[in-house]
Amino acid sequence: SAGMDLCVPQDITLEPGAHSLVPTGLKMCLPPRTCARITPRSGLGLKGIVVGAERLDRDFRDELKLLLINNSPNAFTFYKGDCVAQLVIE
């Protein structure tokens, strides 16, 4: 795999149309002339789940959090340890 898996730390159920900002417990210090990119797992989009993808600049120092959005008509449960995205250093 090209990046580090980002997984949910506990069970989370999102009702239809709901969103949640999920902590990962990760903080980082990127090397000079690099940035990081969050890339969603491709299978989630087919289920109506969106992972807010973003680019993190070198000066980002806060805890990395994932925005999960349920655009499907059904409740969706993420279970502790489910990988929802990858962190790629560029």
mmCIF file as gemmi writes it, N, C-alpha and C atoms, coordinates in Angstrom:
data_model
loop_
_atom_site.group_PDB
_atom_site.id
_atom_site.type_symbol
_atom_site.label_atom_id
_atom_site.label_alt_id
_atom_site.label_comp_id
_atom_site.label_asym_id
_atom_site.label_entity_id
_atom_site.label_seq_id
_atom_site.pdbx_PDB_ins_code
_atom_site.Cartn_x
_atom_site.Cartn_y
_atom_site.Cartn_z
_atom_site.occupancy
_atom_site.B_iso_or_equiv
_atom_site.pdbx_formal_charge
_atom_site.auth_seq_id
_atom_site.auth_asym_id
_atom_site.pdbx_PDB_model_num
ATOM 1 N N . SER Axp A 1 ? 0.837 -1.176 0 1 0 ? 1 A 1
ATOM 2 C CA . SER Axp A 1 ? 0 0 0 1 0 ? 1 A 1
ATOM 3 C C . SER Axp A 1 ? 0.886 1.244 0 1 0 ? 1 A 1
ATOM 4 N N . ALA Axp A 2 ? 0.394 2.303 -0.607 1 0 ? 2 A 1
ATOM 5 C CA . ALA Axp A 2 ? 1.186 3.517 -0.765 1 0 ? 2 A 1
ATOM 6 C C . ALA Axp A 2 ? 1.134 4.434 0.445 1 0 ? 2 A 1
ATOM 7 N N . GLY Axp A 3 ? 0.216 4.18 1.365 1 0 ? 3 A 1
ATOM 8 C CA . GLY Axp A 3 ? 0.08 5.064 2.519 1 0 ? 3 A 1
ATOM 9 C C . GLY Axp A 3 ? -0.167 4.298 3.797 1 0 ? 3 A 1
ATOM 10 N N . MET Axp A 4 ? -0.327 5.054 4.868 1 0 ? 4 A 1
ATOM 11 C CA . MET Axp A 4 ? -0.624 4.47 6.165 1 0 ? 4 A 1
ATOM 12 C C . MET Axp A 4 ? -2.133 4.441 6.367 1 0 ? 4 A 1
ATOM 13 N N . ASP Axp A 5 ? -2.654 3.282 6.759 1 0 ? 5 A 1
ATOM 14 C CA . ASP Axp A 5 ? -4.085 3.156 6.982 1 0 ? 5 A 1
ATOM 15 C C . ASP Axp A 5 ? -4.534 4.02 8.153 1 0 ? 5 A 1
ATOM 16 N N . LEU Axp A 6 ? -5.675 4.679 7.976 1 0 ? 6 A 1
ATOM 17 C CA . LEU Axp A 6 ? -6.307 5.453 9.04 1 0 ? 6 A 1
ATOM 18 C C . LEU Axp A 6 ? -7.603 4.739 9.404 1 0 ? 6 A 1
ATOM 19 N N . CYS Axp A 7 ? -7.721 4.351 10.658 1 0 ? 7 A 1
ATOM 20 C CA . CYS Axp A 7 ? -8.835 3.517 11.106 1 0 ? 7 A 1
ATOM 21 C C . CYS Axp A 7 ? -9.633 4.225 12.194 1 0 ? 7 A 1
ATOM 22 N N . VAL Axp A 8 ? -10.896 3.856 12.34 1 0 ? 8 A 1
ATOM 23 C CA . VAL Axp A 8 ? -11.72 4.453 13.387 1 0 ? 8 A 1
ATOM 24 C C . VAL Axp A 8 ? -11.359 3.821 14.733 1 0 ? 8 A 1
ATOM 25 N N . PRO Axp A 9 ? -11.311 4.646 15.798 1 0 ? 9 A 1
ATOM 26 C CA . PRO Axp A 9 ? -10.861 4.152 17.098 1 0 ? 9 A 1
ATOM 27 C C . PRO Axp A 9 ? -11.944 3.448 17.921 1 0 ? 9 A 1
ATOM 28 N N . GLN Axp A 10 ? -13.198 3.617 17.519 1 0 ? 10 A 1
ATOM 29 C CA . GLN Axp A 10 ? -14.296 2.96 18.234 1 0 ? 10 A 1
ATOM 30 C C . GLN Axp A 10 ? -15.464 2.791 17.269 1 0 ? 10 A 1
ATOM 31 N N . ASP Axp A 11 ? -16.459 1.996 17.671 1 0 ? 11 A 1
ATOM 32 C CA . ASP Axp A 11 ? -17.65 1.823 16.847 1 0 ? 11 A 1
ATOM 33 C C . ASP Axp A 11 ? -18.369 3.161 16.714 1 0 ? 11 A 1
ATOM 34 N N . ILE Axp A 12 ? -18.789 3.471 15.481 1 0 ? 12 A 1
ATOM 35 C CA . ILE Axp A 12 ? -19.499 4.719 15.197 1 0 ? 12 A 1
ATOM 36 C C . ILE Axp A 12 ? -20.636 4.401 14.234 1 0 ? 12 A 1
ATOM 37 N N . THR Axp A 13 ? -21.85 4.796 14.574 1 0 ? 13 A 1
ATOM 38 C CA . THR Axp A 13 ? -22.974 4.645 13.651 1 0 ? 13 A 1
ATOM 39 C C . THR Axp A 13 ? -23.399 6.02 13.187 1 0 ? 13 A 1
ATOM 40 N N . LEU Axp A 14 ? -23.46 6.182 11.867 1 0 ? 14 A 1
ATOM 41 C CA . LEU Axp A 14 ? -23.92 7.431 11.275 1 0 ? 14 A 1
ATOM 42 C C . LEU Axp A 14 ? -25.3 7.213 10.665 1 0 ? 14 A 1
ATOM 43 N N . GLU Axp A 15 ? -26.248 8.001 11.094 1 0 ? 15 A 1
ATOM 44 C CA . GLU Axp A 15 ? -27.584 7.951 10.509 1 0 ? 15 A 1
ATOM 45 C C . GLU Axp A 15 ? -27.531 8.594 9.12 1 0 ? 15 A 1
ATOM 46 N N . PRO Axp A 16 ? -28.545 8.344 8.278 1 0 ? 16 A 1
ATOM 47 C CA . PRO Axp A 16 ? -28.553 8.959 6.944 1 0 ? 16 A 1
ATOM 48 C C . PRO Axp A 16 ? -28.419 10.487 7.04 1 0 ? 16 A 1
ATOM 49 N N . GLY Axp A 17 ? -27.523 11.048 6.246 1 0 ? 17 A 1
ATOM 50 C CA . GLY Axp A 17 ? -27.305 12.492 6.219 1 0 ? 17 A 1
ATOM 51 C C . GLY Axp A 17 ? -26.439 13.019 7.349 1 0 ? 17 A 1
ATOM 52 N N . ALA Axp A 18 ? -26.019 12.166 8.273 1 0 ? 18 A 1
ATOM 53 C CA . ALA Axp A 18 ? -25.219 12.61 9.416 1 0 ? 18 A 1
ATOM 54 C C . ALA Axp A 18 ? -23.735 12.653 9.073 1 0 ? 18 A 1
ATOM 55 N N . HIS Axp A 19 ? -22.992 13.39 9.884 1 0 ? 19 A 1
ATOM 56 C CA . HIS Axp A 19 ? -21.537 13.44 9.743 1 0 ? 19 A 1
ATOM 57 C C . HIS Axp A 19 ? -20.902 13.413 11.123 1 0 ? 19 A 1
ATOM 58 N N . SER Axp A 20 ? -19.633 13.041 11.161 1 0 ? 20 A 1
ATOM 59 C CA . SER Axp A 20 ? -18.907 12.97 12.417 1 0 ? 20 A 1
ATOM 60 C C . SER Axp A 20 ? -17.436 13.277 12.172 1 0 ? 20 A 1
ATOM 61 N N . LEU Axp A 21 ? -16.858 14.024 13.082 1 0 ? 21 A 1
ATOM 62 C CA . LEU Axp A 21 ? -15.427 14.305 13.043 1 0 ? 21 A 1
ATOM 63 C C . LEU Axp A 21 ? -14.758 13.328 14.012 1 0 ? 21 A 1
ATOM 64 N N . VAL Axp A 22 ? -13.99 12.4 13.455 1 0 ? 22 A 1
ATOM 65 C CA . VAL Axp A 22 ? -13.458 11.275 14.223 1 0 ? 22 A 1
ATOM 66 C C . VAL Axp A 22 ? -11.966 11.464 14.497 1 0 ? 22 A 1
ATOM 67 N N . PRO Axp A 23 ? -11.569 11.49 15.773 1 0 ? 23 A 1
ATOM 68 C CA . PRO Axp A 23 ? -10.142 11.614 16.089 1 0 ? 23 A 1
ATOM 69 C C . PRO Axp A 23 ? -9.397 10.331 15.729 1 0 ? 23 A 1
ATOM 70 N N . THR Axp A 24 ? -8.14 10.486 15.336 1 0 ? 24 A 1
ATOM 71 C CA . THR Axp A 24 ? -7.319 9.317 14.997 1 0 ? 24 A 1
ATOM 72 C C . THR Axp A 24 ? -6.257 9.036 16.056 1 0 ? 24 A 1
ATOM 73 N N . GLY Axp A 25 ? -6.006 10.006 16.938 1 0 ? 25 A 1
ATOM 74 C CA . GLY Axp A 25 ? -4.934 9.845 17.915 1 0 ? 25 A 1
ATOM 75 C C . GLY Axp A 25 ? -3.564 10.138 17.33 1 0 ? 25 A 1
ATOM 76 N N . LEU Axp A 26 ? -3.512 10.549 16.063 1 0 ? 26 A 1
ATOM 77 C CA . LEU Axp A 26 ? -2.235 10.801 15.382 1 0 ? 26 A 1
ATOM 78 C C . LEU Axp A 26 ? -1.901 12.287 15.35 1 0 ? 26 A 1
ATOM 79 N N . LYS Axp A 27 ? -0.664 12.582 15.673 1 0 ? 27 A 1
ATOM 80 C CA . LYS Axp A 27 ? -0.09 13.905 15.43 1 0 ? 27 A 1
ATOM 81 C C . LYS Axp A 27 ? 1.177 13.659 14.639 1 0 ? 27 A 1
ATOM 82 N N . MET Axp A 28 ? 1.577 14.628 13.849 1 0 ? 28 A 1
ATOM 83 C CA . MET Axp A 28 ? 2.767 14.397 13.034 1 0 ? 28 A 1
ATOM 84 C C . MET Axp A 28 ? 3.582 15.663 12.878 1 0 ? 28 A 1
ATOM 85 N N . CYS Axp A 29 ? 4.802 15.457 12.51 1 0 ? 29 A 1
ATOM 86 C CA . CYS Axp A 29 ? 5.721 16.533 12.173 1 0 ? 29 A 1
ATOM 87 C C . CYS Axp A 29 ? 6.338 16.128 10.833 1 0 ? 29 A 1
ATOM 88 N N . LEU Axp A 30 ? 5.919 16.795 9.786 1 0 ? 30 A 1
ATOM 89 C CA . LEU Axp A 30 ? 6.376 16.421 8.446 1 0 ? 30 A 1
ATOM 90 C C . LEU Axp A 30 ? 7.77 16.975 8.153 1 0 ? 30 A 1
ATOM 91 N N . PRO Axp A 31 ? 8.547 16.226 7.4 1 0 ? 31 A 1
ATOM 92 C CA . PRO Axp A 31 ? 9.875 16.708 6.993 1 0 ? 31 A 1
ATOM 93 C C . PRO Axp A 31 ? 9.758 17.918 6.058 1 0 ? 31 A 1
ATOM 94 N N . PRO Axp A 32 ? 10.818 18.704 5.957 1 0 ? 32 A 1
ATOM 95 C CA . PRO Axp A 32 ? 10.821 19.848 5.033 1 0 ? 32 A 1
ATOM 96 C C . PRO Axp A 32 ? 10.463 19.423 3.605 1 0 ? 32 A 1
ATOM 97 N N . ARG Axp A 33 ? 9.801 20.328 2.895 1 0 ? 33 A 1
ATOM 98 C CA . ARG Axp A 33 ? 9.416 20.146 1.49 1 0 ? 33 A 1
ATOM 99 C C . ARG Axp A 33 ? 8.479 18.948 1.286 1 0 ? 33 A 1
ATOM 100 N N . THR Axp A 34 ? 7.661 18.623 2.282 1 0 ? 34 A 1
ATOM 101 C CA . THR Axp A 34 ? 6.671 17.558 2.132 1 0 ? 34 A 1
ATOM 102 C C . THR Axp A 34 ? 5.307 18.068 2.58 1 0 ? 34 A 1
ATOM 103 N N . CYS Axp A 35 ? 4.293 17.309 2.222 1 0 ? 35 A 1
ATOM 104 C CA . CYS Axp A 35 ? 2.943 17.528 2.717 1 0 ? 35 A 1
ATOM 105 C C . CYS Axp A 35 ? 2.3 16.148 2.828 1 0 ? 35 A 1
ATOM 106 N N . ALA Axp A 36 ? 1.13 16.096 3.424 1 0 ? 36 A 1
ATOM 107 C CA . ALA Axp A 36 ? 0.42 14.825 3.555 1 0 ? 36 A 1
ATOM 108 C C . ALA Axp A 36 ? -0.949 14.972 2.91 1 0 ? 36 A 1
ATOM 109 N N . ARG Axp A 37 ? -1.464 13.86 2.421 1 0 ? 37 A 1
ATOM 110 C CA . ARG Axp A 37 ? -2.772 13.846 1.765 1 0 ? 37 A 1
ATOM 111 C C . ARG Axp A 37 ? -3.586 12.7 2.347 1 0 ? 37 A 1
ATOM 112 N N . ILE Axp A 38 ? -4.852 12.972 2.664 1 0 ? 38 A 1
ATOM 113 C CA . ILE Axp A 38 ? -5.768 11.924 3.117 1 0 ? 38 A 1
ATOM 114 C C . ILE Axp A 38 ? -6.55 11.447 1.902 1 0 ? 38 A 1
ATOM 115 N N . THR Axp A 39 ? -6.481 10.152 1.644 1 0 ? 39 A 1
ATOM 116 C CA . THR Axp A 39 ? -7.201 9.584 0.51 1 0 ? 39 A 1
ATOM 117 C C . THR Axp A 39 ? -8.21 8.553 1.031 1 0 ? 39 A 1
ATOM 118 N N . PRO Axp A 40 ? -9.485 8.699 0.653 1 0 ? 40 A 1
ATOM 119 C CA . PRO Axp A 40 ? -10.509 7.769 1.126 1 0 ? 40 A 1
ATOM 120 C C . PRO Axp A 40 ? -10.335 6.373 0.544 1 0 ? 40 A 1
ATOM 121 N N . ARG Axp A 41 ? -10.809 5.366 1.273 1 0 ? 41 A 1
ATOM 122 C CA . ARG Axp A 41 ? -10.851 4.006 0.738 1 0 ? 41 A 1
ATOM 123 C C . ARG Axp A 41 ? -11.943 3.972 -0.329 1 0 ? 41 A 1
ATOM 124 N N . SER Axp A 42 ? -11.638 3.405 -1.477 1 0 ? 42 A 1
ATOM 125 C CA . SER Axp A 42 ? -12.53 3.48 -2.639 1 0 ? 42 A 1
ATOM 126 C C . SER Axp A 42 ? -13.879 2.795 -2.42 1 0 ? 42 A 1
ATOM 127 N N . GLY Axp A 43 ? -13.944 1.728 -1.656 1 0 ? 43 A 1
ATOM 128 C CA . GLY Axp A 43 ? -15.187 0.994 -1.48 1 0 ? 43 A 1
ATOM 129 C C . GLY Axp A 43 ? -16.256 1.75 -0.722 1 0 ? 43 A 1
ATOM 130 N N . LEU Axp A 44 ? -15.863 2.732 0.078 1 0 ? 44 A 1
ATOM 131 C CA . LEU Axp A 44 ? -16.856 3.46 0.867 1 0 ? 44 A 1
ATOM 132 C C . LEU Axp A 44 ? -17.765 4.316 0.002 1 0 ? 44 A 1
ATOM 133 N N . GLY Axp A 45 ? -17.235 4.89 -1.058 1 0 ? 45 A 1
ATOM 134 C CA . GLY Axp A 45 ? -18.042 5.73 -1.944 1 0 ? 45 A 1
ATOM 135 C C . GLY Axp A 45 ? -19.203 4.973 -2.559 1 0 ? 45 A 1
ATOM 136 N N . LEU Axp A 46 ? -19.009 3.701 -2.87 1 0 ? 46 A 1
ATOM 137 C CA . LEU Axp A 46 ? -20.086 2.887 -3.429 1 0 ? 46 A 1
ATOM 138 C C . LEU Axp A 46 ? -21.21 2.668 -2.436 1 0 ? 46 A 1
ATOM 139 N N . LYS Axp A 47 ? -20.906 2.847 -1.142 1 0 ? 47 A 1
ATOM 140 C CA . LYS Axp A 47 ? -21.907 2.668 -0.09 1 0 ? 47 A 1
ATOM 141 C C . LYS Axp A 47 ? -22.516 3.996 0.351 1 0 ? 47 A 1
ATOM 142 N N . GLY Axp A 48 ? -22.149 5.083 -0.326 1 0 ? 48 A 1
ATOM 143 C CA . GLY Axp A 48 ? -22.687 6.394 0.015 1 0 ? 48 A 1
ATOM 144 C C . GLY Axp A 48 ? -21.957 7.096 1.143 1 0 ? 48 A 1
ATOM 145 N N . ILE Axp A 49 ? -20.775 6.61 1.491 1 0 ? 49 A 1
ATOM 146 C CA . ILE Axp A 49 ? -19.993 7.203 2.572 1 0 ? 49 A 1
ATOM 147 C C . ILE Axp A 49 ? -18.883 8.065 1.975 1 0 ? 49 A 1
ATOM 148 N N . VAL Axp A 50 ? -18.775 9.278 2.486 1 0 ? 50 A 1
ATOM 149 C CA . VAL Axp A 50 ? -17.739 10.206 2.034 1 0 ? 50 A 1
ATOM 150 C C . VAL Axp A 50 ? -16.763 10.433 3.184 1 0 ? 50 A 1
ATOM 151 N N . VAL Axp A 51 ? -15.488 10.359 2.855 1 0 ? 51 A 1
ATOM 152 C CA . VAL Axp A 51 ? -14.438 10.726 3.806 1 0 ? 51 A 1
ATOM 153 C C . VAL Axp A 51 ? -13.875 12.048 3.321 1 0 ? 51 A 1
ATOM 154 N N . GLY Axp A 52 ? -13.987 13.066 4.149 1 0 ? 52 A 1
ATOM 155 C CA . GLY Axp A 52 ? -13.478 14.379 3.769 1 0 ? 52 A 1
ATOM 156 C C . GLY Axp A 52 ? -11.984 14.292 3.513 1 0 ? 52 A 1
ATOM 157 N N . ALA Axp A 53 ? -11.587 14.385 2.263 1 0 ? 53 A 1
ATOM 158 C CA . ALA Axp A 53 ? -10.173 14.291 1.902 1 0 ? 53 A 1
ATOM 159 C C . ALA Axp A 53 ? -9.565 15.681 1.956 1 0 ? 53 A 1
ATOM 160 N N . GLU Axp A 54 ? -8.353 15.745 2.444 1 0 ? 54 A 1
ATOM 161 C CA . GLU Axp A 54 ? -7.691 17.033 2.522 1 0 ? 54 A 1
ATOM 162 C C . GLU Axp A 54 ? -6.187 16.885 2.378 1 0 ? 54 A 1
ATOM 163 N N . ARG Axp A 55 ? -5.584 18.008 2.163 1 0 ? 55 A 1
ATOM 164 C CA . ARG Axp A 55 ? -4.129 18.071 2.075 1 0 ? 55 A 1
ATOM 165 C C . ARG Axp A 55 ? -3.629 18.795 3.315 1 0 ? 55 A 1
ATOM 166 N N . LEU Axp A 56 ? -2.619 18.249 3.95 1 0 ? 56 A 1
ATOM 167 C CA . LEU Axp A 56 ? -2.07 18.835 5.167 1 0 ? 56 A 1
ATOM 168 C C . LEU Axp A 56 ? -0.693 19.412 4.872 1 0 ? 56 A 1
ATOM 169 N N . ASP Axp A 57 ? -0.521 20.677 5.184 1 0 ? 57 A 1
ATOM 170 C CA . ASP Axp A 57 ? 0.767 21.32 4.969 1 0 ? 57 A 1
ATOM 171 C C . ASP Axp A 57 ? 1.76 20.929 6.05 1 0 ? 57 A 1
ATOM 172 N N . ARG Axp A 58 ? 3.003 21.217 5.79 1 0 ? 58 A 1
ATOM 173 C CA . ARG Axp A 58 ? 4.097 20.846 6.688 1 0 ? 58 A 1
ATOM 174 C C . ARG Axp A 58 ? 3.928 21.416 8.091 1 0 ? 58 A 1
ATOM 175 N N . ASP Axp A 59 ? 3.257 22.566 8.236 1 0 ? 59 A 1
ATOM 176 C CA . ASP Axp A 59 ? 3.125 23.186 9.556 1 0 ? 59 A 1
ATOM 177 C C . ASP Axp A 59 ? 1.914 22.686 10.347 1 0 ? 59 A 1
ATOM 178 N N . PHE Axp A 60 ? 1.179 21.717 9.825 1 0 ? 60 A 1
ATOM 179 C CA . PHE Axp A 60 ? 0.043 21.145 10.56 1 0 ? 60 A 1
ATOM 180 C C . PHE Axp A 60 ? 0.561 20.383 11.782 1 0 ? 60 A 1
ATOM 181 N N . ARG Axp A 61 ? 0.032 20.708 12.966 1 0 ? 61 A 1
ATOM 182 C CA . ARG Axp A 61 ? 0.528 20.092 14.2 1 0 ? 61 A 1
ATOM 183 C C . ARG Axp A 61 ? -0.591 19.53 15.085 1 0 ? 61 A 1
ATOM 184 N N . ASP Axp A 62 ? -1.837 19.753 14.736 1 0 ? 62 A 1
ATOM 185 C CA . ASP Axp A 62 ? -2.957 19.285 15.552 1 0 ? 62 A 1
ATOM 186 C C . ASP Axp A 62 ? -3.184 17.792 15.357 1 0 ? 62 A 1
ATOM 187 N N . GLU Axp A 63 ? -4.06 17.239 16.202 1 0 ? 63 A 1
ATOM 188 C CA . GLU Axp A 63 ? -4.438 15.836 16.011 1 0 ? 63 A 1
ATOM 189 C C . GLU Axp A 63 ? -5.174 15.69 14.68 1 0 ? 63 A 1
ATOM 190 N N . LEU Axp A 64 ? -4.835 14.672 13.946 1 0 ? 64 A 1
ATOM 191 C CA . LEU Axp A 64 ? -5.485 14.384 12.671 1 0 ? 64 A 1
ATOM 192 C C . LEU Axp A 64 ? -6.874 13.809 12.95 1 0 ? 64 A 1
ATOM 193 N N . LYS Axp A 65 ? -7.889 14.43 12.353 1 0 ? 65 A 1
ATOM 194 C CA . LYS Axp A 65 ? -9.267 13.958 12.505 1 0 ? 65 A 1
ATOM 195 C C . LYS Axp A 65 ? -9.846 13.703 11.127 1 0 ? 65 A 1
ATOM 196 N N . LEU Axp A 66 ? -10.752 12.744 11.06 1 0 ? 66 A 1
ATOM 197 C CA . LEU Axp A 66 ? -11.386 12.379 9.794 1 0 ? 66 A 1
ATOM 198 C C . LEU Axp A 66 ? -12.845 12.805 9.807 1 0 ? 66 A 1
ATOM 199 N N . LEU Axp A 67 ? -13.276 13.464 8.737 1 0 ? 67 A 1
ATOM 200 C CA . LEU Axp A 67 ? -14.672 13.824 8.581 1 0 ? 67 A 1
ATOM 201 C C . LEU Axp A 67 ? -15.364 12.702 7.812 1 0 ? 67 A 1
ATOM 202 N N . LEU Axp A 68 ? -16.318 12.039 8.463 1 0 ? 68 A 1
ATOM 203 C CA . LEU Axp A 68 ? -17.086 10.963 7.834 1 0 ? 68 A 1
ATOM 204 C C . LEU Axp A 68 ? -18.505 11.459 7.608 1 0 ? 68 A 1
ATOM 205 N N . ILE Axp A 69 ? -19.021 11.274 6.4 1 0 ? 69 A 1
ATOM 206 C CA . ILE Axp A 69 ? -20.358 11.751 6.027 1 0 ? 69 A 1
ATOM 207 C C . ILE Axp A 69 ? -21.144 10.589 5.43 1 0 ? 69 A 1
ATOM 208 N N . ASN Axp A 70 ? -22.358 10.389 5.906 1 0 ? 70 A 1
ATOM 209 C CA . ASN Axp A 70 ? -23.22 9.329 5.381 1 0 ? 70 A 1
ATOM 210 C C . ASN Axp A 70 ? -24.242 9.947 4.43 1 0 ? 70 A 1
ATOM 211 N N . ASN Axp A 71 ? -24.019 9.793 3.127 1 0 ? 71 A 1
ATOM 212 C CA . ASN Axp A 71 ? -24.939 10.278 2.106 1 0 ? 71 A 1
ATOM 213 C C . ASN Axp A 71 ? -25.906 9.193 1.634 1 0 ? 71 A 1
ATOM 214 N N . SER Axp A 72 ? -25.892 8.046 2.29 1 0 ? 72 A 1
ATOM 215 C CA . SER Axp A 72 ? -26.776 6.949 1.891 1 0 ? 72 A 1
ATOM 216 C C . SER Axp A 72 ? -28.125 7.086 2.605 1 0 ? 72 A 1
ATOM 217 N N . PRO Axp A 73 ? -29.14 6.36 2.149 1 0 ? 73 A 1
ATOM 218 C CA . PRO Axp A 73 ? -30.45 6.406 2.804 1 0 ? 73 A 1
ATOM 219 C C . PRO Axp A 73 ? -30.533 5.51 4.044 1 0 ? 73 A 1
ATOM 220 N N . ASN Axp A 74 ? -29.45 4.832 4.387 1 0 ? 74 A 1
ATOM 221 C CA . ASN Axp A 74 ? -29.446 3.897 5.51 1 0 ? 74 A 1
ATOM 222 C C . ASN Axp A 74 ? -28.388 4.273 6.534 1 0 ? 74 A 1
ATOM 223 N N . ALA Axp A 75 ? -28.62 3.882 7.791 1 0 ? 75 A 1
ATOM 224 C CA . ALA Axp A 75 ? -27.598 4.043 8.824 1 0 ? 75 A 1
ATOM 225 C C . ALA Axp A 75 ? -26.401 3.176 8.435 1 0 ? 75 A 1
ATOM 226 N N . PHE Axp A 76 ? -25.22 3.641 8.789 1 0 ? 76 A 1
ATOM 227 C CA . PHE Axp A 76 ? -23.998 2.907 8.464 1 0 ? 76 A 1
ATOM 228 C C . PHE Axp A 76 ? -23.135 2.85 9.715 1 0 ? 76 A 1
ATOM 229 N N . THR Axp A 77 ? -22.656 1.656 10.05 1 0 ? 77 A 1
ATOM 230 C CA . THR Axp A 77 ? -21.815 1.483 11.233 1 0 ? 77 A 1
ATOM 231 C C . THR Axp A 77 ? -20.38 1.176 10.828 1 0 ? 77 A 1
ATOM 232 N N . PHE Axp A 78 ? -19.473 1.958 11.4 1 0 ? 78 A 1
ATOM 233 C CA . PHE Axp A 78 ? -18.041 1.687 11.311 1 0 ? 78 A 1
ATOM 234 C C . PHE Axp A 78 ? -17.678 0.976 12.606 1 0 ? 78 A 1
ATOM 235 N N . TYR Axp A 79 ? -16.913 -0.072 12.502 1 0 ? 79 A 1
ATOM 236 C CA . TYR Axp A 79 ? -16.498 -0.81 13.688 1 0 ? 79 A 1
ATOM 237 C C . TYR Axp A 79 ? -15.05 -0.468 14.033 1 0 ? 79 A 1
ATOM 238 N N . LYS Axp A 80 ? -14.735 -0.477 15.315 1 0 ? 80 A 1
ATOM 239 C CA . LYS Axp A 80 ? -13.386 -0.169 15.781 1 0 ? 80 A 1
ATOM 240 C C . LYS Axp A 80 ? -12.364 -0.927 14.935 1 0 ? 80 A 1
ATOM 241 N N . GLY Axp A 81 ? -11.418 -0.192 14.383 1 0 ? 81 A 1
ATOM 242 C CA . GLY Axp A 81 ? -10.387 -0.801 13.552 1 0 ? 81 A 1
ATOM 243 C C . GLY Axp A 81 ? -10.678 -0.782 12.068 1 0 ? 81 A 1
ATOM 244 N N . ASP Axp A 82 ? -11.912 -0.412 11.66 1 0 ? 82 A 1
ATOM 245 C CA . ASP Axp A 82 ? -12.21 -0.302 10.228 1 0 ? 82 A 1
ATOM 246 C C . ASP Axp A 82 ? -11.341 0.795 9.622 1 0 ? 82 A 1
ATOM 247 N N . CYS Axp A 83 ? -10.641 0.472 8.555 1 0 ? 83 A 1
ATOM 248 C CA . CYS Axp A 83 ? -9.804 1.458 7.869 1 0 ? 83 A 1
ATOM 249 C C . CYS Axp A 83 ? -10.663 2.213 6.871 1 0 ? 83 A 1
ATOM 250 N N . VAL Axp A 84 ? -10.67 3.535 6.983 1 0 ? 84 A 1
ATOM 251 C CA . VAL Axp A 84 ? -11.541 4.345 6.145 1 0 ? 84 A 1
ATOM 252 C C . VAL Axp A 84 ? -10.771 5.224 5.168 1 0 ? 84 A 1
ATOM 253 N N . ALA Axp A 85 ? -9.476 5.388 5.399 1 0 ? 85 A 1
ATOM 254 C CA . ALA Axp A 85 ? -8.672 6.252 4.531 1 0 ? 85 A 1
ATOM 255 C C . ALA Axp A 85 ? -7.204 5.867 4.676 1 0 ? 85 A 1
ATOM 256 N N . GLN Axp A 86 ? -6.389 6.53 3.861 1 0 ? 86 A 1
ATOM 257 C CA . GLN Axp A 86 ? -4.938 6.37 3.974 1 0 ? 86 A 1
ATOM 258 C C . GLN Axp A 86 ? -4.294 7.749 4.043 1 0 ? 86 A 1
ATOM 259 N N . LEU Axp A 87 ? -3.185 7.808 4.75 1 0 ? 87 A 1
ATOM 260 C CA . LEU Axp A 87 ? -2.385 9.019 4.836 1 0 ? 87 A 1
ATOM 261 C C . LEU Axp A 87 ? -1.164 8.81 3.954 1 0 ? 87 A 1
ATOM 262 N N . VAL Axp A 88 ? -1.017 9.681 2.956 1 0 ? 88 A 1
ATOM 263 C CA . VAL Axp A 88 ? 0.093 9.579 2.009 1 0 ? 88 A 1
ATOM 264 C C . VAL Axp A 88 ? 0.991 10.806 2.169 1 0 ? 88 A 1
ATOM 265 N N . ILE Axp A 89 ? 2.272 10.576 2.389 1 0 ? 89 A 1
ATOM 266 C CA . ILE Axp A 89 ? 3.247 11.658 2.495 1 0 ? 89 A 1
ATOM 267 C C . ILE Axp A 89 ? 3.832 11.913 1.112 1 0 ? 89 A 1
ATOM 268 N N . GLU Axp A 90 ? 3.817 13.168 0.708 1 0 ? 90 A 1
ATOM 269 C CA . GLU Axp A 90 ? 4.311 13.526 -0.638 1 0 ? 90 A 1
ATOM 270 C C . GLU Axp A 90 ? 5.44 14.52 -0.549 1 0 ? 90 A 1
